[in-house]
């Protein structure tokens, strides 16, 4: 009950940020940040380049503190949430079936997301709108444009798959938690949680109380970190705009539009899944999830909004506690559909800019790498750029091209995070329907739910 009270208290705080129009503060901070960055940038001529760099570094300080704060609480919050979601949840839930179903759901939607991104980039061709003169000003002439063999060198790695799968399992849970490897951390937490189910309730109660206290501490820190959001957005965007200038931002407009169109399509797919599989109307789903989506848009971190995501799934959308507290923390770690979509668009965009023909085999490689790299990446701001660099190297596109899109990455990071958390909620709703309670209690009926024939209702 103490955990529920702490969740309610944090939910009240997060809602106060929404009602206080945090999203509006963030949008204003974005506009002011870009404007201030352009004003102090060397291109404006108002400020000397050395002074401009100094001002930009200090202005970015709140943003750096924000990012460090998010990273500070991710590991303990994920560990506590996953273990409690298993060991303190409904003992009647089929953990094995739930785990497999959750992972398959996230893998399938992530693959769909990458395909949408590649398709949008092929249709719109955003790279055709980049001026070659601008390209030369950003990318040094000596930067090698690798083509051809990168794809061939990346494909024959099937023999490494067994070693790769083996490396996913942690050798030492404590060393894994310290290392920050998110996928191994989640696997360790799942193993510990399942093992605790075999313990007597009296034996596991002290551990659950300790994890509850860790969760509460993390939630308090989250509430502190969220106060930095408008200042963080202002500082980070001002810093970027001062360094890359307005010309780069304008040149990437079509690229930004392509990513946003792809994210909108992915959001519609999540809504369709909830409507068909979860039996919840689209308007009801979007209305109940809007607070989580707005806060994710503001923070650019699915980990930061995870407490509100859990509360929304359980209290507003009727997802059982055992389902929500397993699926959503796991989704925070491995459900990066929006990020994978963005990587697909960015890879095709830069391939068009550098006129690198990657072909069908290269596109398949992009789908595989974007899916596998996104799963297990931390739910923190800016991680997409790191993953993108790996994908670009694999298909023979110069990683220096990332400079073209760095200026707009913050905006896209906010949008794709909002879509990611929507996918987490959609997964919990879907699995809540697909995996019925063994006790025979039917899944909760949501207001405005889509009517279905009585014969199609889930039976106990």
Secondary structure, DSSP 4 states (H G I P E B T S, - for coil): -HHHHHHHHHHHHHHHHHHTTHHHHHHHHHHHHHHHHHHHSGGGSSS-HHHHHHHHHHHTHHHHHHHHHHHHHHHHHHHHHHHHHHHSS-TTS-HHHHHHHHHHHHHHHHHHHHHHHHHHHHHH-GGGGS-HHHHHHHS-TTS----SHHHHHHH--GGGHHHHHHHHS-S-HHHHHHHT-HHHHHHHHHHHHHHHHTS-HHHHHHHHHHHHHHHHHHHHHHHHHHTTHHHHHHHHHHHHHHHHHHHHHHHTHHHHHHHHHHHHHHHHHHHHHHHHHS---HHHHHHHHHHHHHHHHHH--TTTTHHHHHHIIIIIS---HHHHHHHHHHHHHH--HHHHHHHHHHHHHHHHHTT---HHHHHHHHHHHHHHHHTT--SSTTHHHHHHHHHHHHTT--GGGHHHHHHHHHHHHHHHHHHHHHHHHHHHHHHHHHS--TT-PPPPPPTTPPP--GGGSPP-
